[in-house]
């Protein structure tokens, strides 16, 4: 998820991801719960645009997206994405007024016009897509974990470039491009010993990183699965198996830890 929104919205998504529950917590910037959205089938993606909160639900063949008013958290409507297979993630782009959804089953990206889902298109990735983000130039980045690549597409599905990640960035899950052209990438899986968030330079090499062999100390993670980066360069990381969110500085040093129950 990109972050053209208040920080509490970032925590609402990441606390969901860290706890692997079937609802979303809307919290303030220190983790206090403001609203809990209704339970249902698993939530696989959350994004905000123009004060509307969009939830992507799994295991549904219609009405996969729920649309909420952000102030009241009232459900406004459902959006249906035809032929959408197993989902991995969702993000949105204010410039193009759309959401993007990664489809594992069909190895495609679906583009959904917002706020009413009037225009829906899709294009092939040719690798299994995982998490998504939108760049400052309004293109969409698709992380392909199995092949260790980031693929950049235009909003119409034109492949702009492929970025091969370093060999030691094993099992990448999510990537964001910074304004200076560098990338923040989180990586690690069940069979991967080292779980990290790293900064990758324009030359493709790792500049700095946070994390050690996977575990639960404050300097370690266990499957960092999703990130959000705010306008000041701070990085919010969903530490999946530790059920918490880590807040990292732009230098990738630990600033704060919030557990899924809101404790620190």
C-alpha positions in Angstrom: 0.0 0.0 0.0 1.2 3.5 -0.8 0.8 6.1 1.9 -1.0 9.3 0.6 -3.0 9.0 3.8 -2.8 9.4 7.6 -0.4 7.1 9.4 -3.3 5.5 11.3 -4.5 4.0 8.0 -1.1 2.4 7.5 -1.4 0.7 10.9 -4.9 -0.5 10.1 -3.5 -2.5 7.1 -0.3 -3.7 8.7 -1.9 -4.8 12.0 -4.2 -6.9 9.9 -1.3 -8.5 8.0 0.7 -9.1 11.1 -2.1 -10.9 12.9 -3.6 -12.8 9.9 -7.1 -12.2 11.1 -10.3 -11.9 9.2 -11.0 -8.2 10.0 -9.1 -4.9 9.9 -8.2 -2.7 12.8 -8.3 1.0 12.3 -5.9 2.6 14.8 -4.2 5.8 15.5 -0.4 6.4 15.1 0.4 4.8 18.4 -1.7 1.6 17.8 -4.9 2.5 19.8 -7.8 0.8 18.1 -10.4 3.3 16.8 -12.6 1.0 14.7 -12.8 -2.7 14.0 -14.3 -3.5 10.6 -16.6 -6.5 10.3 -15.3 -10.0 10.3 -15.6 -12.1 7.2 -13.5 -14.2 4.8 -9.7 -13.4 5.0 -8.7 -9.9 4.1 -5.9 -10.0 1.5 -5.4 -6.3 0.7 -6.4 -2.8 2.0 -5.9 0.6 0.3 -7.2 4.1 0.7 -8.2 6.7 -1.9 -10.2 9.9 -1.5 -11.3 9.1 2.0 -12.6 5.7 1.0 -11.2 2.5 2.4 -11.1 -0.5 0.1 -10.9 -4.1 1.5 -10.0 -7.1 -0.7 -11.6 -10.3 0.5 -10.3 -13.8 -0.4 -12.3 -16.9 -1.3 -15.0 -15.0 -3.1 -16.0 -15.0 -6.8 -18.0 -11.8 -6.6 -18.2 -8.7 -4.4 -14.5 -9.2 -3.6 -13.9 -5.6 -2.7 -15.7 -3.8 0.2 -15.8 0.0 0.1 -16.0 1.9 3.4 -16.3 5.5 4.4 -13.0 6.3 6.2 -14.5 8.7 8.8 -17.4 6.5 9.9 -16.2 3.1 8.7 -19.6 2.5 7.3 -19.9 0.0 4.5 -21.0 1.8 1.3 -20.9 -0.8 -1.4 -19.3 -3.9 -3.0 -17.2 -4.1 -6.2 -17.0 -7.3 -8.3 -13.9 -8.2 -10.3 -14.8 -10.9 -12.9 -12.4 -13.8 -13.4 -10.3 -12.9 -10.4 -8.4 -15.9 -9.1 -6.4 -16.3 -5.9 -5.5 -12.8 -4.7 -2.2 -11.7 -3.3 -2.4 -7.9 -2.7 -4.1 -4.7 -3.7 -2.9 -1.1 -4.0 -4.3 2.1 -5.5 -3.2 5.1 -7.6 -4.8 8.5 -7.0 -3.4 9.9 -10.3 -5.1 7.2 -12.4 -8.1 6.7 -10.1 -7.8 3.0 -9.9 -6.8 0.0 -7.8 -4.5 -2.8 -8.9 -4.9 -6.4 -7.7 -2.4 -9.2 -8.1 -3.8 -12.5 -9.2 -1.8 -15.6 -8.3 -3.9 -18.2 -10.1 -3.9 -16.4 -13.5 -0.5 -14.6 -13.1 -2.2 -11.3 -14.0 -2.7 -7.8 -12.6 -6.3 -6.5 -12.6 -6.9 -2.8 -12.9 -10.2 -1.6 -11.3 -11.5 1.9 -11.9 -12.4 3.7 -8.7 -14.6 4.6 -6.9 -17.3 2.5 -8.6 -15.4 -0.2 -10.5 -16.8 0.9 -13.8 -13.8 0.0 -15.9 -11.9 -3.3 -15.2 -9.0 -4.6 -17.3 -6.1 -7.0 -16.7 -2.8 -8.0 -18.2 -0.3 -10.9 -17.9 2.7 -10.8 -15.6 4.1 -14.2 -16.9 5.4 -14.9 -13.4 3.4 -15.3 -10.1 2.8 -11.8 -8.8 2.9 -11.0 -5.1 2.8 -7.6 -3.4 2.3 -4.3 -5.3 3.2 -0.6 -5.0 2.8 2.5 -7.1 5.8 4.8 -8.0 6.0 8.6 -8.0 5.6 8.4 -11.8 2.3 6.4 -11.4 3.6 3.1 -12.7 2.9 -0.1 -10.7 5.7 -2.3 -9.2 5.0 -6.1 -9.0 7.2 -8.2 -6.8 7.7 -11.7 -8.2 9.0 -13.8 -5.4 9.7 -17.1 -7.2 12.1 -15.5 -9.8 13.5 -12.7 -7.5 12.4 -9.9 -9.7 10.5 -6.6 -9.6 8.5 -5.8 -12.7 7.4 -2.3 -13.5 4.2 -1.8 -15.6 2.4 1.3 -16.9 -1.2 1.8 -15.8 -2.2 0.2 -19.1 -0.1 -3.0 -18.6 2.9 -2.1 -20.7 6.0 -3.8 -19.3 8.5 -0.9 -18.7 11.4 -2.8 -17.2 12.4 -5.8 -15.1 14.8 -5.5 -12.1 16.7 -8.6 -11.1 17.3 -8.5 -7.4 20.7 -9.6 -5.9 21.0 -13.4 -5.2 21.2 -12.9 -1.4 17.8 -11.1 -1.5 16.0 -14.5 -1.2 12.2 -14.8 -1.5 11.4 -11.1 -1.9 7.8 -10.2 -0.9 7.3 -6.5 -1.4 9.1 -3.5 -2.9 8.8 0.3 -2.9 10.7 2.7 -5.1 12.0 5.8 -3.3 12.1 9.3 -4.8 15.8 8.9 -5.4 15.3 5.8 -7.5 16.5 3.3 -4.9 14.3 0.5 -3.7 13.2 -0.7 -0.3 12.6 -4.5 -0.4 11.5 -7.0 2.4 12.3 -10.6 2.0 12.3 -14.0 3.8 10.4 -17.2 3.8 9.9 -20.4 5.7 13.0 -22.1 4.2 15.1 -18.9 4.1 17.3 -18.3 7.2 17.7 -14.5 6.9 14.7 -12.2 7.0 15.4 -8.5 6.2 14.4 -5.2 4.9 17.0 -3.8 2.7 17.8 -0.7 0.6 18.9 -1.5 -2.9 20.8 1.2 -4.9 20.5 2.1 -8.5 23.4 -0.3 -9.3 21.4 -3.2 -8.0 23.5 -3.8 -4.9 22.4 -3.8 -1.3 23.3 -0.4 0.4 22.0 -1.2 3.9 19.7 -3.6 5.7 17.8 -4.3 8.9 17.3 -7.8 10.2 19.2 -10.9 11.2 18.4 -14.7 11.0 14.7 -15.0 11.7 13.5 -14.9 15.3 11.4 -12.6 17.5 13.9 -10.2 19.1 13.5 -6.5 18.3 16.3 -6.7 15.7 14.9 -9.8 14.1 11.8 -10.6 11.9 10.0 -13.7 11.0 8.5 -13.3 7.4 8.4 -9.5 6.8 5.6 -9.8 4.3 4.4 -6.3 3.6 5.5 -2.6 3.9 4.3 0.9 3.7 6.6 3.9 3.3 5.4 7.4 4.4 6.3 10.8 2.8 9.2 11.2 5.2 10.8 7.8 4.3 9.8 5.9 7.5 9.1 2.3 6.8 6.2 0.3 8.4 6.9 -3.5 8.2 4.4 -6.2 8.8 6.4 -8.9 10.7 3.9 -11.7 9.9 4.9 -14.6 12.2 5.7 -12.3 15.1 2.3 -10.7 14.9 3.6 -7.1 15.0 4.5 -4.0 13.1 8.0 -2.5 13.1 8.6 1.1 12.4 12.0 1.8 10.8 13.7 5.1 10.2 14.8 6.1 6.7 18.2 4.8 7.7 16.6 1.4 8.5 17.1 1.6 12.2 14.4 0.5 14.6 12.2 3.2 16.0 9.1 1.5 17.4 7.4 -1.9 17.7 3.6 -2.3 17.9 2.1 -5.7 18.6 -1.2 -6.8 17.1 -3.0 -6.2 20.4 -1.8 -2.6 20.4 0.9 -3.1 23.1 4.4 -1.8 22.7 
